[in-house]
Amino acid sequence: MVLGTDGLSLARYISQSPVLMRFIRPVANAYARAAGYRQLGLKYDDLIIEENKTVQKAISRMGERESYDRAFRLRQAVQQSILHRDLPKDKWVTKEEDIRYLTPYIKEISDEEAERSAWDTIKVKKGGH
């Protein structure tokens, strides 16, 4: 199997393999701790760059509460960054709280755009008898 040619991403391939997950999970957890975004009260999806039409559209599809929570986390992180300190440990985002809230919207929009592109580029052949 060649990754990418059948729509299977590397992340999905790794997550489907218990052996690979056993080796990759500790490294991924260590990387997330070292990145430090959780200590600022951020979730992983808060780090996605907004200067992209797909991401902007995804943000507009979020619910009101999700949108408010995202704005709060970003403002809080900016404030902590200005002060050069992390939040108190009891306010850090835990691994269990760090869920992908924006990624499903981004994937949905990307799938819609891919489908739209496929329909826009379809070639119609005249059938002959």
Beta strands, then each sheet from edge to edge (+ up, - down):
end
